[in-house]
Amino acid sequence: MRLLFLGPPGAGKGTQAKRVAAELGIPHIATGDMLRQAVAEGTELGLQARAIMERGDLVPDNLVIAMLLERVGRDDATDGFILDGFPRTIAQAEALEARFGGAGLDAAVVIEVDTEEIVRRISGRRVCPNGHVFHIDEAPSSTGGVCDQCGDSVYQREDDRAETVRNRLHVYRDLTEPLIAFYGARDITMHVIDGVGGVDAITDAIMAALNS
Ligand code: AP5
């Protein structure tokens, strides 16, 4: 099954995609995580992406498409995957169509959260370098500044500062939200999920929708 999780920054795509991927036994492929890893490792891609991500703009399509197509070609993705953060533009969606045929996907999960809640979530988000995610109120690390899962330090993402979040929201509305209409016009199942509420309840709602 090839699934897409779509929604604004901070909607909970990563939180939910990890859980659903574990339930379905398919990989969670998050282009934001892959790009942050490239930045941390100082690769050629990371050097090109770093300033763009810090501004909250999109990394050029050609770079992200090449990275994603290489990832979905690996053995663990043969039976399907959950995409989180890709596609983000119509050009990226068309690259997926060209790679897999048809719409490139079987279903999309659209997670809806209002802007006030998004700002609250993003301003309180803390992460560790290995991609574990916390929230200072909702899901704090029990050891404060240290990751419960790997023991590394926990900090605020560079692009989670208020002025960058505003730009990320504009970029989402201008370039990524049109994908809802793009996929709505194609032969895939769209599941619209209310992303406000408890994390477990939202996972249950997504699983029920996917199994329906
Ligand atoms: P990316 O990492 O994809 O960021 P994003 O889409 O903006 O998504 P976020 O990671 O901010 O949010 P999320 O929806 O995953 O929420 P989360 O689960 O963490 O991209 C970053 C950058 O990389 C982009 O700006 C761009 O520059 C570049 N990039 C990436 N992909 C690209 C592409 N395809 N093309 C071009 N450029 C690309 O949850 C948020 C917080 O809320 C957490 O603290 C969490 O604990 C908390 N939370 C989660 N669920 C709940 C709940 N139900 N109730 C309360 N709190 C909750």
Residues whose N, C-alpha, C, O or C-beta is under 5 A from the ligand:
A	BS01	AP5	P8 P9 G10 A11 G12 K13 G14 T15 T31 G32 D33 L35 I52 M53 G56 D57 L58 V59 V64 D84 G85 F86 P87 R88 R121 I122 G124 R125 R126 V133 F134 H135 E138 A139 G195 G197 G198 V199
